[in-house]
Amino acid sequence: MLIPKIKKKSILSMLERDLRLDGRSPNQYRDISVHVGVIEKAEGSALAKIGNTVALVGIKVGVGTPFPDLPDQGVLAVNAEFVPLAFPTFEPGPPDENAVELARIIDRSLRELDVVDLKKMTIIPGEKVYIIWLDIYVLDHDGNLTDACMLASMAALLNTKVPKAEADDRGFIKLNKDEATPLPVNRRVVIVSIGKVGGKLIVDPNLEEEQVLEAKLSISIGDNGVVAGMQKTGLSSFTQEEVEKAVEIALNKSKELFTVIDEALKKPSSLWEALRNNG
């Protein structure tokens, strides 16, 4: 296609001077903001914006049966949906393979580091446990969905309150939302995505840049500095040297993302306030 080739030539020309078309340096994120507590009826929620990419996460807590092989653990279920208004190619209906893959990346990042202490989510061992539903909604797509969705997911989990489980006279478990405690979170995790174009590595590729990327590496980083996983997309490959450099960059940039989450947790806001403040 002619237009992507022209874009790629312009992008590469700018990168030779360590600049990008939107004025950023290769290792610079777009403006980032996170707001927590934006959905009043949810047990936890957050809205994250990276540039013009916007992701909303809502968390509901319910009661159900544990998995047979994990009778003493609660259940974490991650789902993602691309809202049709977010991008011209997003269509109504069940989540497509891209939404499913996004949910899997978020899910793996959370499970690899045992972010949520699911062993503390047991009500009656082998019979009743808490089920944590983490639903991701992409509201606006301008590139790098993975980082924005992980950021919103992590902030929402840290904002979640778990209602107290109580048994009635017939032994049925009910949730008392008037008595709730913070979700037990062992540690935090974020994802830093790094694109490769013309042999150059760039952090947080926007939509225009994603159209010309040769490959992209999304790196999950825990707040303990542990690399929890990597997801590579694109037809090209990364050399060992490029992977090592990408990991070094991700470890450094993850500190910025954790700081954004910390600041957001200090001041919950409504969805209207979050959207208004994000323009």
N, C-alpha and C positions, 0 to 999 in steps of 0.2 A: 504494500500500500504506500502511496506517495506521501501522504500526510505524516504517518509515523516515521518514515525515513527522514523527512525534513525536521521533525521534532527531535529525532535521535541525533542528527547532525548538530542542531542547536544546543542540545543538552551536553553533548560531548565537547563542543567548543567552549561552553561555559565551564565545564569541569576541569578543563586544562588550566583554568585560572582559579580553580578551587571555589567556583561559584555555581549556583543553580539558577534556573530561569525565574524562580520566585524570590531570588535574592539570598537564599540560605547558603550556608557552607555545607560541604558534603556530610558532616557529622551532626548537623543541626536538625532538631525536630521543628515542626510547625508549632504555632501557639497551642498550648494544651490547657484544658480546664476540666475539672471534675466537680460534680455536685452530688451529694448523697441525700437520702431521705426524700427523694422527689416524688415517690408514689405513696400516698398516704395509706392505702389499704394493704400494701405489701409489708411483709415482715422485714424486708430490706430492699434497697434500691439505689441506683446511681445512674447518672448521665455523664458520659465522657465525650469530649470533643477534641479532636486533633485536626487542626486546620478546619476544613469544612466537613470532615467526616464525623458523624454523630452516632453514638451507640447508647441505647437505653437498656438497662438490666433491672428486672424485677425478680424478687425471691419470695416464694411462698413456702410455708412449712406445714406439713401435714403428718398424718399417722398412717403407717402401713406395715406390711410384713417384711422382714429382712430377706436377703438372698439366702438360699439354703446353705451355701458354702461360707457365708459370713453372718452367722446368726446373732453375733454380738456387736454388729455395726449398723449405723444408720445408712441411708441411701442418699446419694447425691446424683441428681439427674440434670444434665445440661442440654438445653435446646436452643437453636438459633433460627431466627426468621428474618428474611430480607423483605422489609416492607416495600410494596410496589412503588410508593411515591418517592423512595430513596434514590432510584436510578431507573433509566428507561428500560433496561433489560430485565429488571426484577418483575416477576409475574405473580399474580394471586395464586393461591393453592398451597398444597403441602410444600415443606422445605425442599429445595432442589439439592443436588449433590454438593454444590458450593456451600450452602448453609449447613449441611450435615458435616462437611469436612471442617468448617470453622468451629462448630460445636465440639468436634472431636479434639481439635488442637487445644481449645480452652480446657476441656475435660482432662486431657492427658497432663497438661501443665499443673492443674490442681491436684491430681492424684499422685503424680510422681513425687511431690514434696509433702504429701499428706497435709495439704493446706488446712483442710477442715478435719478436726479430730472426730471422725465418725464413730469411734468407740464410745464417745461420750453422748452419742445420739441414740442410745438404747433405752427403751422404756421398760419392756419385759423381754429379757434375753430369749431369742428364738421365736418370739411371738409378735411383739410390737416394737417398732422403732420409728424415729422421726424420718420423714422423707423431705429432702430439701430440693425444691424445684427451682433451678436457675434458668430463667428465660431471657435470651438476648434478642433485642430488636434493633436492626440497623435502620436508622431513620434518614441518614444522608450519606451517600457514598462518594467520597472524593479521594479514594486511595487509602491503603494501609488499614483495612478493616480489623486485622488481627490484633494490632496493638491497642486500638481504641476499645474493642470488645473485651480484651483481657483486662484493661484498665478499669472499665466499668464493672466487670464481674468481680474483681478483687475488692473494689471500693464498696460494692453492694454487699458482699459477704461480711466485710468489717462493719457494715451498718446494720446487719441483721440481728433481730431480737427473737429468741425462741420462746414461744408461749409454754407455760407450765402444763405438763400432761397430768390429768387427774382422772381417776376412775369413778364413775357414778355407782349408784346402788346395784345396777345390773352388771357391773363390770366393764361397761363400755368406756373407752378412753376418749376424753374430750380435752380440747386445748383451751386453757384460760389465758387470754391475751392480756388480761389486766396484771398478770404476774408473768413477766418475761425476763429472760437473761440473755446477755450477748452470746452469739454463736461462738462455740469454742474454735478459735483459729490458731493453729500451731505457728504458722509463718505466712509471709506474703510472697506473691510471685507476680512478675510482669513479663511481657514479651516485647522484645526489641527486634524489629524487622529491618533487614539490610538488603538493599538491592544491588545488583551488579549490572553495569552498562558500560560497554567499551573497556572492560578491565578495571573500571573505577567502582568503588563501593560507596553507597549513599544510604544514610539513615532516613527512615520514614518517607519512602517514596510516595508522592501524591499520585492522583489518577493519571495525569499526563505522563509522568515518569514510568508508572507501571505498564503503560501501553508499549514502551520500548525496552523494558528490562530484558536482559538475557536470562536472569535467574534471580531468585529471592530466597533469603535465609531468615526464618523467624526463629529467634532464640529465646527460650524461656529461662528467666533468671530469678532465683530465690533471693530473699533479703539477707541470706547468709552467704551470698556470693557463689552459690552452687548453680551450675548450668543444668537445668532440669530436663532439657530436651531441645531438639532442633527439627524444623520442618522446612524442607527445601522444595521450592516450586520453580517451574521454568525449564526450558530445554537445555540450557547450558549447564556447566558444572563450576564448582569452586575448587581451586587448588588448596592443598593443605595450608599453604601460607595465607591464602585469602580467608580460609575458615578461622585460622588462629587470630588473624587481624580482626575479623568480624566479631569473634567472641570477646576480644579485648575491648572493642568499641561498645558492644552490648553491655558488658559489665559496668562500664563507665556511665553509659546513658541510663541504665536501670536506676541509678541513684536519683536522677532527676524525676523519674516516674514515681518512685516511692515517696519523694518529697511532695509531689503534687497530691498523692493520696492522703498523706498526713495532714496537709493543709485543708483538704476537703472535709475530712472527718471532724474538724474543729467547728464547722458551721453548716449544719444541714439546711437544705432549702427546698422550696416547693418546685414542682415541675415548671410552673409558669415563671418563677424567678430564674431557674436555670436556663430556660430557653430565651428569656428576655435578656439576661446577662450575656448570652452567647450570640446575640444578634440574630 
